[in-house]
Amino acid sequence: MAISLSSSSSSFLSLSGKTPSLSCSLPNPPIKTMKPNATMASYRPGLKRKHRIQKLNEDVSPHRAVSAVRLLRIEQGGAFADLLSDKGRGAAENEMAYVERTLGFRTRDLEDRDVRLVTDIVGGAVRWRRLLDHLILYLCHDERKFRDMEPLLLQILRIGFFEILKLGMPPYAVVDENVRLAKVALRPGAGNMVNGILRKLVSLKETDSLPLPKVEGDGRAQARALAVIYSHPVWMVRRWTNFLGQEEAIKLMNWNNGDPRFCLRVNAGRGYTRADLVKKLETLKVPHEPSPCMDDFVRVQTGLQTVIRAGLLRDGVCSVQDESAGLVVSVVDPQPGETIIDCCAAPGGKTLFMASRLRGQGMVSAIDINKGRLRILKETSKLHNLDGVITAIHADLRLYSEKTNLKFDKVLLDAPCSGLGVLSKRADLRWNRRLEDLEQLMVLQDELLHAASLLVKPGGILVYSTCSIDPEENEERIATFLHRHPEFAIDPVDQYVPPEFVTKEGYYLSNPVKHSIDGSFAARLIRSFNQDKAGMKN
Ligand SMILES: C[S@@+](CC[C@H](N)C(=O)[O-])C[C@H]1O[C@@H](n2cnc3c(N)ncnc32)[C@H](O)[C@@H]1O
Protein backbone atom coordinates (compact mmCIF):
# COMPACT_ATOMS: atom_id res chain seq x y z
CA MET A 1 0.00 0.00 0.00
CA ALA A 2 1.27 3.45 -0.80
CA ILE A 3 0.85 6.45 1.42
CA SER A 4 -2.22 8.32 0.38
CA LEU A 5 -2.68 12.01 0.27
CA SER A 6 -5.92 12.69 1.92
CA SER A 7 -7.38 14.78 4.60
CA SER A 8 -4.20 15.60 6.36
CA SER A 9 -2.05 16.25 3.36
CA SER A 10 -0.25 19.54 3.06
CA SER A 11 0.21 21.51 -0.13
CA PHE A 12 3.86 20.58 0.08
CA LEU A 13 4.76 16.94 0.16
CA SER A 14 8.34 15.92 0.63
CA LEU A 15 10.43 12.83 0.09
CA SER A 16 8.49 9.67 -0.49
CA GLY A 17 5.18 11.02 0.56
CA LYS A 18 5.92 12.10 4.10
CA THR A 19 3.08 14.38 5.08
CA PRO A 20 4.17 17.26 7.23
CA SER A 21 1.33 18.24 9.47
CA LEU A 22 -0.10 21.71 9.79
CA SER A 23 1.12 24.64 7.76
CA CYS A 24 0.58 26.76 10.84
CA SER A 25 2.00 26.61 14.27
CA LEU A 26 -1.03 26.63 16.53
CA PRO A 27 -1.79 23.24 18.02
CA ASN A 28 -5.03 21.61 16.88
CA PRO A 29 -7.43 20.96 19.70
CA PRO A 30 -8.82 17.44 19.54
CA ILE A 31 -12.34 17.31 18.16
CA LYS A 32 -13.57 14.50 20.36
CA THR A 33 -11.54 11.96 22.25
CA MET A 34 -12.06 8.27 21.75
CA LYS A 35 -13.63 6.50 24.68
CA PRO A 36 -12.11 3.20 25.68
CA ASN A 37 -14.26 0.42 24.30
CA ALA A 38 -14.11 -3.21 23.45
CA THR A 39 -12.33 -2.59 20.16
CA MET A 40 -9.46 -0.81 21.84
CA ALA A 41 -8.85 -3.68 24.22
CA SER A 42 -6.56 -5.23 21.65
CA TYR A 43 -4.46 -2.08 21.32
CA ARG A 44 -0.88 -2.90 22.05
CA PRO A 45 1.68 -0.18 21.31
CA GLY A 46 4.73 -1.28 19.41
CA LEU A 47 3.15 -4.24 17.65
CA LYS A 48 4.21 -4.31 14.00
CA ARG A 49 2.30 -5.98 11.19
CA LYS A 50 5.16 -8.38 10.60
CA HIS A 51 4.19 -9.91 13.95
CA ARG A 52 0.76 -10.78 12.63
CA ILE A 53 -1.20 -12.33 15.41
CA GLN A 54 -4.75 -11.33 14.61
CA LYS A 55 -7.00 -13.55 12.57
CA LEU A 56 -7.52 -12.64 8.91
CA ASN A 57 -11.07 -11.59 8.11
CA GLU A 58 -11.70 -11.86 4.37
CA ASP A 59 -15.32 -10.73 4.50
CA VAL A 60 -14.77 -7.16 5.60
CA SER A 61 -13.84 -4.76 2.81
CA PRO A 62 -10.31 -3.59 3.68
CA HIS A 63 -10.83 0.00 2.49
CA ARG A 64 -13.76 0.46 4.90
CA ALA A 65 -11.83 -0.97 7.81
CA VAL A 66 -8.83 1.27 7.11
CA SER A 67 -11.07 4.30 6.52
CA ALA A 68 -12.93 3.78 9.79
CA VAL A 69 -9.71 3.55 11.80
CA ARG A 70 -8.14 6.49 10.00
CA LEU A 71 -11.23 8.58 10.71
CA LEU A 72 -11.00 7.59 14.37
CA ARG A 73 -7.38 8.76 14.47
CA ILE A 74 -8.25 12.06 12.86
CA GLU A 75 -11.06 12.60 15.34
CA GLN A 76 -8.64 11.92 18.16
CA GLY A 77 -6.78 14.98 16.97
CA GLY A 78 -3.53 13.31 15.93
CA ALA A 79 -4.48 12.74 12.30
CA PHE A 80 -2.17 10.04 11.09
CA ALA A 81 1.08 11.87 10.46
CA ASP A 82 2.41 10.24 13.60
CA LEU A 83 1.84 6.84 12.09
CA LEU A 84 4.60 7.54 9.66
CA SER A 85 8.00 6.31 10.63
CA ASP A 86 10.96 8.66 10.99
CA LYS A 87 12.24 8.05 7.51
CA GLY A 88 8.83 8.00 5.86
CA ARG A 89 9.34 4.30 5.17
CA GLY A 90 7.07 1.64 6.57
CA ALA A 91 4.20 4.08 6.91
CA ALA A 92 1.75 1.71 5.28
CA GLU A 93 2.96 -1.16 7.48
CA ASN A 94 2.53 1.00 10.55
CA GLU A 95 -0.93 2.00 9.58
CA MET A 96 -2.07 -1.56 8.82
CA ALA A 97 -0.65 -2.69 12.15
CA TYR A 98 -2.59 0.07 13.86
CA VAL A 99 -5.78 -0.94 12.04
CA GLU A 100 -5.21 -4.52 13.15
CA ARG A 101 -4.70 -3.53 16.77
CA THR A 102 -7.71 -1.25 16.81
CA LEU A 103 -10.18 -3.60 15.17
CA GLY A 104 -8.89 -6.83 16.65
CA PHE A 105 -8.66 -8.58 13.27
CA ARG A 106 -6.62 -8.43 10.11
CA THR A 107 -8.01 -7.48 6.70
CA ARG A 108 -6.77 -8.29 3.24
CA ASP A 109 -4.00 -5.92 2.07
CA LEU A 110 -5.14 -2.85 0.21
CA GLU A 111 -4.99 -2.89 -3.58
CA ASP A 112 -4.56 0.29 -5.63
CA ARG A 113 -8.30 0.73 -5.96
CA ASP A 114 -8.73 0.39 -2.20
CA VAL A 115 -6.06 3.00 -1.56
CA ARG A 116 -7.92 5.46 -3.79
CA LEU A 117 -11.18 4.67 -2.02
CA VAL A 118 -9.62 5.22 1.41
CA THR A 119 -8.37 8.62 0.24
CA ASP A 120 -11.78 9.59 -1.15
CA ILE A 121 -13.81 8.26 1.75
CA VAL A 122 -11.64 9.66 4.54
CA GLY A 123 -11.28 13.08 2.90
CA GLY A 124 -14.98 13.19 2.04
CA ALA A 125 -16.28 11.97 5.40
CA VAL A 126 -14.13 14.57 7.16
CA ARG A 127 -15.22 17.40 4.85
CA TRP A 128 -18.91 16.49 4.98
CA ARG A 129 -18.95 15.66 8.67
CA ARG A 130 -21.38 18.37 9.70
CA LEU A 131 -23.97 17.38 7.10
CA LEU A 132 -23.48 13.66 7.74
CA ASP A 133 -23.88 14.12 11.50
CA HIS A 134 -26.97 16.26 11.00
CA LEU A 135 -28.58 13.39 9.07
CA ILE A 136 -27.32 10.67 11.42
CA LEU A 137 -28.73 12.59 14.38
CA TYR A 138 -32.07 13.00 12.60
CA LEU A 139 -32.26 9.26 11.94
CA CYS A 140 -31.23 8.35 15.49
CA HIS A 141 -34.25 10.34 16.73
CA ASP A 142 -32.43 10.85 20.00
CA GLU A 143 -29.72 13.40 20.72
CA ARG A 144 -28.31 11.40 23.67
CA LYS A 145 -28.10 8.22 21.62
CA PHE A 146 -26.14 10.17 19.02
CA ARG A 147 -23.85 11.91 21.53
CA ASP A 148 -23.08 8.67 23.39
CA MET A 149 -22.50 6.62 20.27
CA GLU A 150 -19.26 4.60 20.27
CA PRO A 151 -16.70 6.48 18.19
CA LEU A 152 -16.07 3.55 15.84
CA LEU A 153 -19.79 3.06 15.23
CA LEU A 154 -20.15 6.73 14.37
CA GLN A 155 -17.29 6.47 11.86
CA ILE A 156 -18.88 3.44 10.21
CA LEU A 157 -22.16 5.33 9.86
CA ARG A 158 -20.38 8.39 8.43
CA ILE A 159 -18.68 6.15 5.89
CA GLY A 160 -22.00 4.58 4.89
CA PHE A 161 -23.75 7.96 4.63
CA PHE A 162 -20.92 9.43 2.58
CA GLU A 163 -20.82 6.45 0.22
CA ILE A 164 -24.57 6.62 -0.36
CA LEU A 165 -25.01 10.39 -0.55
CA LYS A 166 -21.82 11.66 -2.12
CA LEU A 167 -20.12 8.74 -3.85
CA GLY A 168 -23.39 7.39 -5.27
CA MET A 169 -22.34 3.79 -4.56
CA PRO A 170 -25.02 1.08 -4.91
CA PRO A 171 -26.91 1.62 -1.64
CA TYR A 172 -27.69 -1.95 -0.65
CA ALA A 173 -24.10 -3.08 -1.14
CA VAL A 174 -23.01 -0.15 1.05
CA VAL A 175 -25.53 -1.17 3.72
CA ASP A 176 -24.40 -4.82 3.70
CA GLU A 177 -20.69 -4.01 3.81
CA ASN A 178 -20.95 -1.49 6.64
CA VAL A 179 -23.25 -3.75 8.64
CA ARG A 180 -20.66 -6.52 8.31
CA LEU A 181 -17.86 -4.19 9.48
CA ALA A 182 -19.90 -3.05 12.51
CA LYS A 183 -20.73 -6.65 13.44
CA VAL A 184 -17.15 -7.88 13.23
CA ALA A 185 -15.41 -4.83 14.67
CA LEU A 186 -17.98 -4.15 17.40
CA ARG A 187 -20.84 -6.63 17.98
CA PRO A 188 -23.99 -7.93 16.27
CA GLY A 189 -26.22 -5.25 17.89
CA ALA A 190 -24.07 -2.51 16.35
CA GLY A 191 -24.54 -4.16 12.96
CA ASN A 192 -28.32 -4.10 13.43
CA MET A 193 -28.23 -0.42 14.29
CA VAL A 194 -26.15 0.40 11.19
CA ASN A 195 -28.59 -1.63 9.13
CA GLY A 196 -31.65 0.24 10.44
CA ILE A 197 -30.17 3.73 10.08
CA LEU A 198 -28.62 3.20 6.64
CA ARG A 199 -31.82 1.68 5.26
CA LYS A 200 -33.81 4.70 6.45
CA LEU A 201 -31.27 6.96 4.74
CA VAL A 202 -31.60 5.04 1.47
CA SER A 203 -35.35 5.44 1.58
CA LEU A 204 -35.12 9.21 2.31
CA LYS A 205 -32.68 9.59 -0.58
CA GLU A 206 -34.85 7.60 -2.96
CA THR A 207 -37.90 9.70 -2.12
CA ASP A 208 -35.89 12.91 -2.28
CA SER A 209 -36.90 13.82 1.27
CA LEU A 210 -33.61 14.37 3.06
CA PRO A 211 -34.24 16.68 6.03
CA LEU A 212 -32.08 19.68 5.07
CA PRO A 213 -32.42 23.01 6.88
CA LYS A 214 -33.96 25.96 5.01
CA VAL A 215 -31.81 29.02 4.35
CA GLU A 216 -34.10 31.63 5.87
CA GLY A 217 -34.40 34.05 8.79
CA ASP A 218 -31.72 36.49 9.94
CA GLY A 219 -28.02 36.30 9.04
CA ARG A 220 -27.20 34.01 11.95
CA ALA A 221 -30.00 31.55 11.10
CA GLN A 222 -29.02 31.51 7.44
CA ALA A 223 -25.39 30.90 8.35
CA ARG A 224 -26.42 27.97 10.56
CA ALA A 225 -28.38 26.41 7.71
CA LEU A 226 -25.59 26.96 5.16
CA ALA A 227 -23.09 25.52 7.64
CA VAL A 228 -25.05 22.24 7.64
CA ILE A 229 -25.77 22.12 3.92
CA TYR A 230 -22.17 22.91 2.91
CA SER A 231 -20.59 21.36 6.01
CA HIS A 232 -18.46 24.18 7.43
CA PRO A 233 -18.25 25.79 10.88
CA VAL A 234 -20.86 28.52 11.39
CA TRP A 235 -18.24 31.16 12.20
CA MET A 236 -16.50 30.59 8.85
CA VAL A 237 -19.79 30.88 6.97
CA ARG A 238 -20.61 34.12 8.76
CA ARG A 239 -17.17 35.54 8.13
CA TRP A 240 -17.15 34.69 4.44
CA THR A 241 -20.72 35.87 3.95
CA ASN A 242 -19.66 39.22 5.44
CA PHE A 243 -16.46 39.53 3.38
CA LEU A 244 -17.58 37.95 0.12
CA GLY A 245 -21.39 37.87 0.07
CA GLN A 246 -23.49 34.70 0.25
CA GLU A 247 -23.10 33.64 -3.38
CA GLU A 248 -19.28 33.76 -3.32
CA ALA A 249 -19.19 32.15 0.13
CA ILE A 250 -21.17 29.20 -1.25
CA LYS A 251 -18.82 28.91 -4.23
CA LEU A 252 -15.88 28.88 -1.85
CA MET A 253 -17.46 26.15 0.28
CA ASN A 254 -18.15 24.10 -2.84
CA TRP A 255 -14.50 24.46 -3.80
CA ASN A 256 -13.40 23.37 -0.33
CA ASN A 257 -15.64 20.31 -0.58
CA GLY A 258 -14.41 19.26 -4.02
CA ASP A 259 -11.57 16.89 -4.82
CA PRO A 260 -8.28 18.60 -4.08
CA ARG A 261 -6.11 19.38 -7.09
CA PHE A 262 -2.39 18.84 -6.88
CA CYS A 263 0.51 20.32 -8.73
CA LEU A 264 4.09 19.14 -9.22
CA ARG A 265 7.07 21.45 -9.38
CA VAL A 266 9.98 20.10 -11.37
CA ASN A 267 13.28 20.18 -9.55
CA ALA A 268 15.32 22.49 -11.74
CA GLY A 269 18.08 22.44 -9.08
CA ARG A 270 18.89 18.89 -10.18
CA GLY A 271 18.78 19.82 -13.83
CA TYR A 272 15.32 18.48 -14.63
CA THR A 273 13.06 20.46 -16.95
CA ARG A 274 9.29 20.55 -17.16
CA ALA A 275 9.57 18.62 -20.43
CA ASP A 276 11.42 15.81 -18.56
CA LEU A 277 8.66 15.68 -15.98
CA VAL A 278 5.93 15.69 -18.63
CA LYS A 279 7.66 12.77 -20.36
CA LYS A 280 7.74 10.78 -17.14
CA LEU A 281 4.07 11.52 -16.46
CA GLU A 282 3.20 10.40 -19.98
CA THR A 283 5.08 7.13 -19.43
CA LEU A 284 3.22 6.64 -16.15
CA LYS A 285 -0.09 7.52 -17.90
CA VAL A 286 -0.82 10.19 -15.28
CA PRO A 287 -3.22 12.80 -16.71
CA HIS A 288 -1.56 16.19 -16.49
CA GLU A 289 -1.47 19.70 -17.92
CA PRO A 290 1.18 22.39 -17.72
CA SER A 291 0.43 25.19 -15.29
CA PRO A 292 -0.78 28.28 -17.14
CA CYS A 293 0.83 30.59 -14.56
CA MET A 294 4.11 28.92 -13.46
CA ASP A 295 6.78 27.61 -15.84
CA ASP A 296 8.13 24.84 -13.61
CA PHE A 297 4.74 23.45 -12.57
CA VAL A 298 2.50 20.67 -13.92
CA ARG A 299 -1.05 20.06 -12.71
CA VAL A 300 -2.18 16.51 -11.96
CA GLN A 301 -5.83 15.91 -11.18
CA THR A 302 -5.49 12.22 -10.45
CA GLY A 303 -2.61 9.78 -10.30
CA LEU A 304 -0.57 11.34 -7.53
CA GLN A 305 -0.26 7.89 -5.94
CA THR A 306 1.31 6.63 -9.16
CA VAL A 307 3.79 9.50 -9.10
CA ILE A 308 4.71 8.71 -5.49
CA ARG A 309 5.00 4.99 -6.14
CA ALA A 310 7.17 5.59 -9.21
CA GLY A 311 9.63 7.37 -6.89
CA LEU A 312 9.51 10.78 -8.58
CA LEU A 313 9.44 12.55 -5.21
CA ARG A 314 11.89 10.21 -3.50
CA ASP A 315 14.36 10.59 -6.38
CA GLY A 316 14.13 14.37 -6.26
CA VAL A 317 12.65 14.76 -9.74
CA CYS A 318 9.84 16.96 -8.44
CA SER A 319 7.95 18.13 -5.36
CA VAL A 320 4.26 18.42 -4.71
CA GLN A 321 3.70 22.15 -4.47
CA ASP A 322 0.70 24.28 -5.22
CA GLU A 323 1.04 27.05 -7.77
CA SER A 324 -0.16 29.48 -5.09
CA ALA A 325 3.01 28.71 -3.10
CA GLY A 326 5.12 29.01 -6.27
CA LEU A 327 3.64 32.42 -6.99
CA VAL A 328 4.78 33.64 -3.56
CA VAL A 329 8.32 32.71 -4.61
CA SER A 330 7.76 34.66 -7.83
CA VAL A 331 6.90 37.67 -5.66
CA VAL A 332 10.24 37.25 -3.83
CA ASP A 333 11.91 36.91 -7.25
CA PRO A 334 15.19 35.34 -6.06
CA GLN A 335 18.19 36.23 -8.23
CA PRO A 336 21.58 34.46 -8.43
CA GLY A 337 24.04 35.94 -5.96
CA GLU A 338 21.46 37.20 -3.48
CA THR A 339 21.31 36.49 0.23
CA ILE A 340 17.82 35.48 1.29
CA ILE A 341 16.36 34.51 4.63
CA ASP A 342 13.19 32.44 4.88
CA CYS A 343 11.91 33.29 8.35
CA CYS A 344 9.29 30.55 8.82
CA ALA A 345 10.75 28.03 6.47
CA ALA A 346 9.77 24.50 7.40
CA PRO A 347 8.97 22.07 5.90
CA GLY A 348 10.70 23.98 3.14
CA GLY A 349 8.53 24.15 0.05
CA LYS A 350 9.36 27.78 -0.64
CA THR A 351 12.95 27.56 0.63
CA LEU A 352 13.73 24.85 -1.92
CA PHE A 353 12.10 26.66 -4.78
CA MET A 354 13.93 29.90 -3.90
CA ALA A 355 17.24 28.04 -3.58
CA SER A 356 16.80 26.38 -6.96
CA ARG A 357 16.29 29.82 -8.52
CA LEU A 358 19.71 30.98 -7.27
CA ARG A 359 21.39 28.64 -9.79
CA GLY A 360 24.11 27.78 -7.28
CA GLN A 361 25.07 31.39 -6.50
CA GLY A 362 23.87 33.01 -3.30
CA MET A 363 22.46 31.66 -0.10
CA VAL A 364 19.16 30.91 1.61
CA SER A 365 19.03 30.82 5.41
CA ALA A 366 16.01 28.87 6.61
CA ILE A 367 14.74 29.51 10.13
CA ASP A 368 12.04 27.60 11.90
CA ILE A 369 11.02 27.09 15.50
CA ASN A 370 9.89 23.51 14.86
CA LYS A 371 12.79 21.07 14.94
CA GLY A 372 10.91 18.15 13.37
CA ARG A 373 9.72 20.19 10.43
CA LEU A 374 13.18 21.67 10.01
CA ARG A 375 14.62 18.15 9.81
CA ILE A 376 12.34 17.47 6.84
CA LEU A 377 13.66 20.65 5.23
CA LYS A 378 17.27 19.54 5.72
CA GLU A 379 16.62 16.06 4.31
CA THR A 380 14.79 17.43 1.30
CA SER A 381 17.44 20.02 0.55
CA LYS A 382 20.02 17.20 0.39
CA LEU A 383 17.74 15.18 -1.84
CA HIS A 384 17.34 18.15 -4.17
CA ASN A 385 21.10 18.85 -4.23
CA LEU A 386 20.47 22.23 -2.68
CA ASP A 387 22.13 21.75 0.71
CA GLY A 388 25.11 23.78 -0.53
CA VAL A 389 22.99 26.92 -0.72
CA ILE A 390 20.60 26.32 2.19
CA THR A 391 21.50 26.80 5.87
CA ALA A 392 18.88 25.57 8.32
CA ILE A 393 18.62 27.45 11.62
CA HIS A 394 16.53 26.19 14.50
CA ALA A 395 15.34 29.33 16.31
CA ASP A 396 12.48 31.53 17.31
CA LEU A 397 12.59 34.30 14.74
CA ARG A 398 11.78 36.92 17.37
CA LEU A 399 14.86 36.05 19.42
CA TYR A 400 17.10 35.44 16.41
CA SER A 401 16.42 38.80 14.80
CA GLU A 402 17.08 40.68 18.04
CA LYS A 403 20.49 39.02 18.42
CA THR A 404 21.93 38.96 14.93
CA ASN A 405 23.55 41.82 13.03
CA LEU A 406 23.09 40.06 9.69
CA LYS A 407 21.05 41.82 7.01
CA PHE A 408 19.72 40.17 3.87
CA ASP A 409 18.84 41.25 0.33
CA LYS A 410 15.48 39.56 0.61
CA VAL A 411 13.46 38.36 3.57
CA LEU A 412 10.47 36.05 3.24
CA LEU A 413 8.03 35.72 6.12
CA ASP A 414 5.62 32.93 5.23
CA ALA A 415 3.71 33.42 8.43
CA PRO A 416 1.83 30.89 10.54
CA CYS A 417 -1.80 31.45 9.59
CA SER A 418 -5.30 30.02 9.71
CA GLY A 419 -4.80 28.13 6.44
CA LEU A 420 -8.27 29.20 5.33
CA GLY A 421 -7.06 29.28 1.72
CA VAL A 422 -6.12 25.59 1.65
CA LEU A 423 -9.23 23.94 3.03
CA SER A 424 -9.72 21.77 -0.05
CA LYS A 425 -6.39 20.03 0.63
CA ARG A 426 -6.61 20.12 4.41
CA ALA A 427 -10.01 18.53 4.92
CA ASP A 428 -9.76 18.42 8.73
CA LEU A 429 -8.51 21.99 9.16
CA ARG A 430 -11.95 23.61 9.10
CA TRP A 431 -12.94 21.65 12.21
CA ASN A 432 -9.69 22.42 14.04
CA ARG A 433 -9.79 26.16 13.65
CA ARG A 434 -11.64 28.47 16.00
CA LEU A 435 -12.36 32.15 15.65
CA GLU A 436 -10.21 32.81 18.73
CA ASP A 437 -7.21 31.20 16.96
CA LEU A 438 -7.36 33.94 14.39
CA GLU A 439 -6.94 36.61 17.05
CA GLN A 440 -3.93 34.84 18.56
CA LEU A 441 -2.46 34.33 15.11
CA MET A 442 -2.75 38.00 14.23
CA VAL A 443 -0.75 38.98 17.31
CA LEU A 444 1.92 36.44 16.32
CA GLN A 445 1.90 37.64 12.70
CA ASP A 446 2.53 41.24 13.83
CA GLU A 447 5.40 40.16 16.08
CA LEU A 448 6.99 38.02 13.38
CA LEU A 449 6.59 40.74 10.76
CA HIS A 450 8.40 43.20 13.00
CA ALA A 451 11.14 40.62 13.69
CA ALA A 452 11.53 39.85 9.98
CA SER A 453 11.79 43.54 9.13
CA LEU A 454 14.94 43.84 11.30
CA LEU A 455 16.73 41.48 8.91
CA VAL A 456 16.19 43.53 5.74
CA LYS A 457 19.09 45.54 4.27
CA PRO A 458 18.46 49.19 3.41
CA GLY A 459 16.98 48.99 -0.09
CA GLY A 460 16.15 45.31 0.50
CA ILE A 461 12.86 43.45 0.10
CA LEU A 462 10.49 42.02 2.70
CA VAL A 463 7.78 39.64 1.51
CA TYR A 464 4.95 38.74 3.89
CA SER A 465 2.81 35.79 2.81
CA THR A 466 0.07 33.52 4.12
CA CYS A 467 -2.04 30.66 2.80
CA SER A 468 -5.13 32.49 3.97
CA ILE A 469 -7.71 34.54 2.12
CA ASP A 470 -8.79 36.40 5.23
CA PRO A 471 -8.23 40.18 4.98
CA GLU A 472 -7.48 40.41 8.70
CA GLU A 473 -4.49 38.10 8.30
CA ASN A 474 -3.40 39.74 5.06
CA GLU A 475 -4.11 43.34 4.05
CA GLU A 476 -4.83 44.42 7.62
CA ARG A 477 -1.54 43.03 8.95
CA ILE A 478 0.34 44.95 6.27
CA ALA A 479 -1.57 48.15 7.01
CA THR A 480 -0.70 47.82 10.71
CA PHE A 481 2.93 47.10 9.86
CA LEU A 482 3.31 50.03 7.47
CA HIS A 483 1.80 52.35 10.01
CA ARG A 484 4.46 51.31 12.53
CA HIS A 485 7.32 51.06 10.03
CA PRO A 486 7.52 54.13 7.81
CA GLU A 487 10.87 52.87 6.49
CA PHE A 488 8.95 50.33 4.37
CA ALA A 489 6.70 50.95 1.35
CA ILE A 490 4.63 48.70 -0.92
CA ASP A 491 6.53 47.46 -3.97
CA PRO A 492 3.68 46.44 -6.34
CA VAL A 493 3.88 42.83 -7.51
CA ASP A 494 2.68 43.45 -11.08
CA GLN A 495 6.08 42.73 -12.63
CA TYR A 496 6.40 39.41 -10.78
CA VAL A 497 3.05 37.61 -11.17
CA PRO A 498 0.35 37.51 -13.89
CA PRO A 499 -2.11 40.46 -13.73
CA GLU A 500 -5.09 38.36 -12.62
CA PHE A 501 -3.35 37.85 -9.27
CA VAL A 502 -2.59 41.52 -8.56
CA THR A 503 -4.90 43.43 -6.20
CA LYS A 504 -5.63 47.13 -6.49
CA GLU A 505 -3.20 47.82 -3.62
CA GLY A 506 -0.41 46.00 -5.49
CA TYR A 507 -0.50 42.77 -3.46
CA TYR A 508 -0.59 39.19 -4.74
CA LEU A 509 -3.80 37.29 -3.96
CA SER A 510 -4.97 33.94 -5.32
CA ASN A 511 -8.62 33.06 -4.92
CA PRO A 512 -9.59 29.36 -5.13
CA VAL A 513 -12.93 30.14 -6.79
CA LYS A 514 -11.49 32.54 -9.37
CA HIS A 515 -8.12 30.92 -10.08
CA SER A 516 -8.73 27.23 -9.27
CA ILE A 517 -5.63 27.08 -7.10
CA ASP A 518 -5.21 27.37 -3.33
CA GLY A 519 -5.85 30.73 -1.73
CA SER A 520 -2.76 32.67 -0.72
CA PHE A 521 -1.53 36.21 -0.25
CA ALA A 522 1.77 38.08 -0.48
CA ALA A 523 2.82 41.68 0.00
CA ARG A 524 6.18 42.85 -1.33
CA LEU A 525 7.64 45.70 0.70
CA ILE A 526 10.80 47.65 0.01
CA ARG A 527 12.95 49.16 2.72
CA SER A 528 14.10 52.71 2.14
CA PHE A 529 17.83 53.54 2.06
CA ASN A 530 17.10 56.40 4.39
CA GLN A 531 18.19 55.21 7.84
CA ASP A 532 16.48 58.18 9.53
CA LYS A 533 13.12 56.66 8.78
CA ALA A 534 14.03 53.37 10.46
CA GLY A 535 12.43 52.43 13.76
CA MET A 536 9.13 51.30 15.07
CA LYS A 537 6.32 53.70 15.86
CA ASN A 538 3.79 52.78 18.47
C1 LIG B 1 3.15 28.51 7.00
S1 LIG B 1 4.33 27.51 7.78
C2 LIG B 1 5.72 27.71 6.75
C3 LIG B 1 5.65 26.89 5.48
C4 LIG B 1 6.92 27.00 4.68
N1 LIG B 1 7.28 28.36 4.38
C5 LIG B 1 6.85 26.21 3.40
O1 LIG B 1 6.63 26.79 2.33
O2 LIG B 1 7.02 24.98 3.45
C6 LIG B 1 4.76 28.48 9.17
C7 LIG B 1 5.97 28.00 9.93
O3 LIG B 1 6.27 28.99 10.93
C8 LIG B 1 6.95 28.35 11.97
N2 LIG B 1 6.97 29.26 13.12
C9 LIG B 1 5.95 29.60 13.93
N3 LIG B 1 6.36 30.46 14.87
C10 LIG B 1 7.68 30.69 14.64
C11 LIG B 1 8.68 31.51 15.27
N4 LIG B 1 8.37 32.24 16.34
N5 LIG B 1 9.93 31.50 14.78
C12 LIG B 1 10.23 30.74 13.69
N6 LIG B 1 9.33 29.94 13.06
C13 LIG B 1 8.07 29.93 13.52
C14 LIG B 1 6.14 27.07 12.14
O4 LIG B 1 6.89 26.10 12.81
C15 LIG B 1 5.81 26.70 10.70
O5 LIG B 1 6.72 25.76 10.21
The ligand as an SDF file (V2000), in Angstrom:
LIG
                    3D

 27 29  0  0  0  0  0  0  0  0999 V2000
    3.1540   28.5080    7.0000 C   0  0  0  0  0  0  0  0  0  0  0  0
    4.3280   27.5100    7.7820 S   0  0  0  0  0  0  0  0  0  0  0  0
    5.7200   27.7050    6.7510 C   0  0  0  0  0  0  0  0  0  0  0  0
    5.6460   26.8930    5.4790 C   0  0  0  0  0  0  0  0  0  0  0  0
    6.9240   26.9970    4.6830 C   0  0  0  0  0  0  0  0  0  0  0  0
    7.2820   28.3570    4.3780 N   0  0  0  0  0  0  0  0  0  0  0  0
    6.8460   26.2130    3.3960 C   0  0  0  0  0  0  0  0  0  0  0  0
    6.6250   26.7940    2.3280 O   0  0  0  0  0  0  0  0  0  0  0  0
    7.0170   24.9840    3.4530 O   0  0  0  0  0  0  0  0  0  0  0  0
    4.7590   28.4790    9.1710 C   0  0  0  0  0  0  0  0  0  0  0  0
    5.9730   27.9990    9.9320 C   0  0  0  0  0  0  0  0  0  0  0  0
    6.2660   28.9900   10.9260 O   0  0  0  0  0  0  0  0  0  0  0  0
    6.9460   28.3520   11.9700 C   0  0  0  0  0  0  0  0  0  0  0  0
    6.9650   29.2590   13.1220 N   0  0  0  0  0  0  0  0  0  0  0  0
    5.9500   29.6020   13.9350 C   0  0  0  0  0  0  0  0  0  0  0  0
    6.3610   30.4600   14.8700 N   0  0  0  0  0  0  0  0  0  0  0  0
    7.6790   30.6940   14.6370 C   0  0  0  0  0  0  0  0  0  0  0  0
    8.6770   31.5120   15.2710 C   0  0  0  0  0  0  0  0  0  0  0  0
    8.3740   32.2360   16.3410 N   0  0  0  0  0  0  0  0  0  0  0  0
    9.9250   31.4970   14.7770 N   0  0  0  0  0  0  0  0  0  0  0  0
   10.2290   30.7380   13.6940 C   0  0  0  0  0  0  0  0  0  0  0  0
    9.3270   29.9390   13.0650 N   0  0  0  0  0  0  0  0  0  0  0  0
    8.0730   29.9310   13.5240 C   0  0  0  0  0  0  0  0  0  0  0  0
    6.1430   27.0710   12.1440 C   0  0  0  0  0  0  0  0  0  0  0  0
    6.8940   26.0970   12.8060 O   0  0  0  0  0  0  0  0  0  0  0  0
    5.8130   26.6960   10.6990 C   0  0  0  0  0  0  0  0  0  0  0  0
    6.7250   25.7550   10.2100 O   0  0  0  0  0  0  0  0  0  0  0  0
  1  2  1  0
  2  3  1  0
  2 10  1  0
  3  4  1  0
  4  5  1  0
  5  6  1  0
  5  7  1  0
  7  8  2  0
  7  9  1  0
 10 11  1  0
 11 12  1  0
 11 26  1  0
 12 13  1  0
 13 14  1  0
 13 24  1  0
 14 15  1  0
 14 23  1  0
 15 16  2  0
 16 17  1  0
 17 18  1  0
 17 23  2  0
 18 19  1  0
 18 20  2  0
 20 21  1  0
 21 22  2  0
 22 23  1  0
 24 25  1  0
 24 26  1  0
 26 27  1  0
M  CHG  2   2   1   9  -1
M  END
$$$$
